[in-house]
Amino acid sequence: MFRHFPAEDIEIEHNKRDYYIVAFAFAVVALCFSIDSVASLELQYALGVAGWISLLCLLYGECKYVRAQVFVAVSFATVGENFASIFMEGYTYRLQNVPAFVPPGHGIVYLTAVVLGRTGFFLKYARQLVFFVVLAGGIWSAFALGGIVGRKDEIGTLLFCIYLVYLFKGRSPMVYLGAFFITTWVELVGTSLGTWNWAAIDPASTLTQGNPPSGVAAWYCLVDAVAISCAAPVLNTAARTMSFFGITKNEDPVRNDVR
């Protein structure tokens, strides 16, 4: 069950930069959504600019593979946002748009999931954190399904089951473990401040849906999985394109098994 998790006896190193990124991300999510709760469209654009600047600064110290993952995550999530929110109306933002800060925000959220998963704390206590996530997420899902907390949430239970598959069967469980914490924070803060609201009935499945759904981390895990899978092909395609135009670098192709 834990075959893709780090070994219990590995040597742990604590990188202060990783903890700074995590603290920044959690704080900026709350700040951005607080501002957006009263923001005009113009202020949303300003938040978008600030979001892109923040993301680029955070990526400065990352390797090219992580940067490629973030590029894929932002691209895929932005398309998904327009489909799920604007077209399907599975959830609706306050101004009935996709705010300008959302695309860079997805990049920051994805990067935070990656960073959380590689911190010394998460590596050392991976199994304990898994038990916490399963217990806390399971209780939330069960209570939401019965309508004990919030409105009845059938889709949340389904999503939480999918999340567990990602966590225990996926080849990058530490990213998915980190995703649970940052995405739960994003959803709870965002919905409580009215940045967006989930539809009471999921338009695709017609199942009841919480605000937010209890297993909402599964949607973010889909973004994470696509980013992890597509980063290497994106880098190799970029390298071949550069070579075609005579811009060469003496680097080995990126393998799909790099994590």
C-alpha positions as CSV (number, residue, x, y, z in Angstrom):
1,M,0.0,0.0,0.0
2,F,2.9,2.4,0.7
3,R,5.2,1.1,-2.0
4,H,5.5,4.5,-3.7
5,F,5.9,6.4,-0.4
6,P,9.4,7.2,1.0
7,A,11.1,4.6,3.2
8,E,10.7,5.2,6.9
9,D,14.4,5.2,7.5
10,I,15.5,7.7,4.9
11,E,17.8,10.6,5.8
12,I,15.7,13.8,6.2
13,E,16.9,17.3,5.3
14,H,14.9,20.4,6.0
15,N,15.1,23.1,3.3
16,K,14.0,26.5,4.7
17,R,13.0,27.7,1.2
18,D,10.4,25.0,1.0
19,Y,8.8,26.0,4.2
20,Y,8.8,29.7,3.2
21,I,7.0,28.8,-0.1
22,V,4.4,26.8,1.8
23,A,3.8,29.6,4.4
24,F,3.6,32.2,1.6
25,A,1.1,30.1,-0.4
26,F,-1.3,29.6,2.5
27,A,-1.1,33.2,3.5
28,V,-1.5,34.6,0.0
29,V,-4.5,32.4,-0.7
30,A,-6.3,33.9,2.3
31,L,-5.2,37.4,1.4
32,C,-6.2,37.2,-2.3
33,F,-9.7,35.7,-1.6
34,S,-10.3,38.3,1.1
35,I,-9.5,41.1,-1.4
36,D,-11.6,39.4,-4.1
37,S,-14.6,39.3,-1.8
38,V,-15.1,43.0,-2.5
39,A,-13.0,43.4,-5.6
40,S,-14.0,45.0,-8.9
41,L,-13.1,43.5,-12.2
42,E,-10.2,45.9,-12.5
43,L,-8.9,44.9,-9.1
44,Q,-9.1,41.2,-10.1
45,Y,-6.8,42.1,-13.0
46,A,-4.4,43.6,-10.6
47,L,-4.5,40.5,-8.5
48,G,-3.8,38.5,-11.6
49,V,-0.7,40.5,-12.3
50,A,0.4,40.1,-8.7
51,G,-0.3,36.3,-9.0
52,W,1.9,35.9,-12.1
53,I,4.8,37.9,-10.5
54,S,4.5,35.8,-7.4
55,L,4.5,32.5,-9.4
56,L,7.5,33.5,-11.5
57,C,9.5,34.5,-8.4
58,L,8.6,31.2,-6.7
59,L,9.7,29.2,-9.8
60,Y,13.1,31.0,-9.9
61,G,14.7,28.5,-7.6
62,E,13.1,25.4,-9.2
63,C,14.5,22.9,-11.7
64,K,13.3,22.9,-15.3
65,Y,11.2,19.8,-14.7
66,V,9.1,21.4,-11.9
67,R,8.7,24.5,-14.1
68,A,7.4,22.4,-16.9
69,Q,5.0,20.7,-14.6
70,V,3.7,24.1,-13.5
71,F,3.3,25.2,-17.1
72,V,1.3,22.1,-17.9
73,A,-0.8,22.5,-14.7
74,V,-1.7,26.1,-15.4
75,S,-2.6,25.3,-19.1
76,F,-4.7,22.3,-18.3
77,A,-6.4,23.9,-15.2
78,T,-7.2,27.1,-17.1
79,V,-9.0,25.1,-19.9
80,G,-10.7,23.1,-17.2
81,E,-11.9,26.2,-15.3
82,N,-13.6,27.6,-18.4
83,F,-15.2,24.3,-19.2
84,A,-16.3,23.4,-15.6
85,S,-17.3,26.9,-14.5
86,I,-18.4,28.9,-17.5
87,F,-19.8,26.2,-19.7
88,M,-21.0,23.5,-17.3
89,E,-21.7,25.8,-14.3
90,G,-20.5,23.2,-11.8
91,Y,-19.3,26.2,-9.7
92,T,-19.7,29.9,-10.3
93,Y,-17.3,32.7,-9.4
94,R,-18.6,35.9,-7.8
95,L,-18.5,38.0,-11.0
96,Q,-19.6,35.0,-13.2
97,N,-16.1,34.9,-14.8
98,V,-12.8,33.1,-14.3
99,P,-10.9,35.8,-12.3
100,A,-7.5,36.8,-13.7
101,F,-5.7,35.5,-10.6
102,V,-7.0,32.0,-11.1
103,P,-4.5,30.7,-13.7
104,P,-1.4,31.8,-11.8
105,G,-3.1,30.7,-8.6
106,H,-3.3,27.1,-10.0
107,G,0.4,27.3,-10.6
108,I,1.0,28.4,-7.0
109,V,-1.3,25.7,-5.7
110,Y,0.4,23.0,-7.8
111,L,3.9,24.1,-6.8
112,T,2.8,24.1,-3.2
113,A,1.6,20.5,-3.4
114,V,5.0,19.5,-4.9
115,V,6.9,21.5,-2.3
116,L,4.8,20.1,0.6
117,G,5.5,16.6,-0.6
118,R,9.2,17.1,-0.6
119,T,9.6,18.9,2.8
120,G,11.5,17.1,5.5
121,F,8.4,17.1,7.7
122,F,6.2,15.3,5.1
123,L,8.9,12.9,4.2
124,K,9.5,12.0,7.8
125,Y,5.8,11.7,8.8
126,A,4.4,10.5,5.5
127,R,2.5,7.5,6.9
128,Q,1.1,9.5,9.9
129,L,-0.1,12.2,7.5
130,V,-1.7,9.6,5.3
131,F,-3.6,8.2,8.2
132,F,-4.7,11.7,9.2
133,V,-5.9,12.5,5.7
134,V,-7.8,9.2,5.4
135,L,-9.4,9.7,8.8
136,A,-10.2,13.4,8.5
137,G,-11.3,13.2,4.8
138,G,-13.4,10.1,5.6
139,I,-15.2,11.7,8.5
140,W,-15.8,14.9,6.4
141,S,-17.1,12.8,3.5
142,A,-19.4,10.7,5.7
143,F,-20.8,13.7,7.5
144,A,-21.4,15.5,4.3
145,L,-23.0,12.6,2.6
146,G,-25.5,12.4,5.4
147,G,-26.1,16.2,5.4
148,I,-24.7,16.5,8.9
149,V,-22.3,19.3,7.9
150,G,-23.5,21.5,5.1
151,R,-25.8,20.3,2.4
152,K,-26.0,16.7,1.2
153,D,-22.9,15.8,-0.7
154,E,-23.0,12.7,-2.8
155,I,-20.4,13.8,-5.3
156,G,-17.9,14.5,-2.5
157,T,-18.0,10.9,-1.4
158,L,-17.3,9.7,-4.9
159,L,-14.5,12.2,-5.3
160,F,-12.9,11.2,-2.0
161,C,-12.8,7.6,-3.1
162,I,-11.1,8.7,-6.3
163,Y,-8.6,10.7,-4.3
164,L,-7.7,7.6,-2.3
165,V,-7.0,5.8,-5.5
166,Y,-4.6,8.6,-6.5
167,L,-3.0,8.5,-3.1
168,F,-2.4,4.7,-2.8
169,K,-2.0,3.7,-6.4
170,G,-0.5,6.8,-8.0
171,R,3.3,6.9,-8.5
172,S,3.6,10.4,-7.0
173,P,1.7,10.0,-3.7
174,M,3.6,12.8,-1.9
175,V,2.4,15.3,-4.4
176,Y,-1.2,14.1,-3.9
177,L,-0.7,14.1,-0.1
178,G,0.4,17.7,-0.3
179,A,-2.5,18.5,-2.6
180,F,-5.0,17.5,0.0
181,F,-3.8,20.2,2.5
182,I,-3.3,23.1,0.1
183,T,-6.5,22.4,-1.9
184,T,-8.6,21.9,1.2
185,W,-7.4,25.3,2.4
186,V,-8.1,26.9,-1.0
187,E,-11.6,25.5,-1.1
188,L,-12.7,26.2,2.4
189,V,-11.4,29.8,2.3
190,G,-12.6,30.5,-1.2
191,T,-16.2,29.2,-0.6
192,S,-16.5,30.8,2.8
193,L,-15.5,34.2,1.4
194,G,-17.8,33.8,-1.6
195,T,-15.0,33.8,-4.2
196,W,-17.0,31.0,-5.8
197,N,-19.9,28.7,-5.0
198,W,-20.4,25.1,-6.0
199,A,-23.8,24.2,-7.6
200,A,-26.1,22.2,-5.3
201,I,-26.4,19.6,-8.1
202,D,-23.4,18.5,-10.1
203,P,-24.4,19.1,-13.7
204,A,-22.4,16.2,-15.1
205,S,-23.6,13.4,-12.8
206,T,-26.7,15.1,-11.3
207,L,-25.5,14.0,-7.8
208,T,-25.8,16.4,-4.9
209,Q,-22.8,18.5,-4.2
210,G,-21.4,20.2,-1.2
211,N,-20.0,23.7,-1.1
212,P,-17.2,22.6,-1.4
213,P,-17.5,18.9,-2.1
214,S,-15.8,16.9,0.6
215,G,-13.5,15.1,-1.9
216,V,-12.7,18.1,-4.0
217,A,-8.9,17.3,-3.8
218,A,-9.5,14.7,-6.4
219,W,-10.1,17.3,-9.1
220,Y,-6.8,18.9,-8.2
221,C,-5.1,15.5,-8.3
222,L,-6.2,15.2,-11.9
223,V,-4.4,18.4,-12.7
224,D,-1.4,17.1,-10.8
225,A,-1.4,13.8,-12.6
226,V,-1.6,15.5,-16.0
227,A,1.3,17.9,-15.0
228,I,3.5,15.1,-13.9
229,S,2.8,12.9,-16.9
230,C,3.2,15.7,-19.5
231,A,6.2,17.6,-18.2
232,A,8.8,15.3,-19.7
233,P,7.2,15.3,-23.2
234,V,6.9,19.1,-23.1
235,L,10.5,19.5,-22.2
236,N,11.7,17.0,-24.9
237,T,9.5,18.7,-27.5
238,A,10.9,22.1,-26.6
239,A,14.5,20.7,-26.8
240,R,13.8,19.2,-30.3
241,T,12.2,22.5,-31.4
242,M,15.3,24.4,-30.2
243,S,17.5,21.9,-32.0
244,F,15.5,22.3,-35.2
245,F,16.2,26.1,-35.1
246,G,19.9,25.6,-34.3
247,I,19.6,26.3,-30.6
248,T,21.3,23.4,-28.9
249,K,22.0,22.4,-25.4
250,N,24.1,19.5,-24.2
251,E,21.4,18.0,-22.0
252,D,19.9,14.5,-21.9
253,P,16.3,14.0,-22.7
254,V,14.0,14.1,-19.7
255,R,12.6,10.7,-18.8
256,N,9.0,10.1,-17.9
257,D,10.0,8.3,-14.7
258,V,11.5,11.5,-13.2
259,R,9.5,12.6,-10.1
